[in-house]
Amino acid sequence: MPGKYHDIATRAQALTLKVIKCLDAENTKIIGLLRSTINSIYRTARARGYNPNTCQTLFNSYIEDAPKPGPPYKATLEVEDAIIAVLSKNSTIRELSCQRITDLITPNISA
């Protein structure tokens, strides 16, 4: 199933079985993942720096989920207040902000 995320323990097990050269049919039977999924987990780990020929230690960074796209986090009230405090102290930023707001509100009559 495309786009399905597997827990980190399942991915670690799949990667371990792949590295110790367990047969693909056995991997699929033991873990329940498709051969293509196991190979994808292995490719991703290799791309993130895993090299079983050098060191077979698995780190979470090799097998954890990639960041998912989505809306940005909303700022808390404390963060908003801190930003407002900084902007209100800096006159140059305040003047530029006021000019930009004025430009948006005032219609362009140069035509």
Secondary structure as UniProt FT lines:
FT   TURN            2..3
FT   HELIX           8..19
FT   TURN            20..21
FT   HELIX           24..31
FT   HELIX           35..47
FT   TURN            48..49
FT   TURN            52..54
FT   HELIX           60..63
FT   HELIX           77..89
FT   HELIX           91..105
//
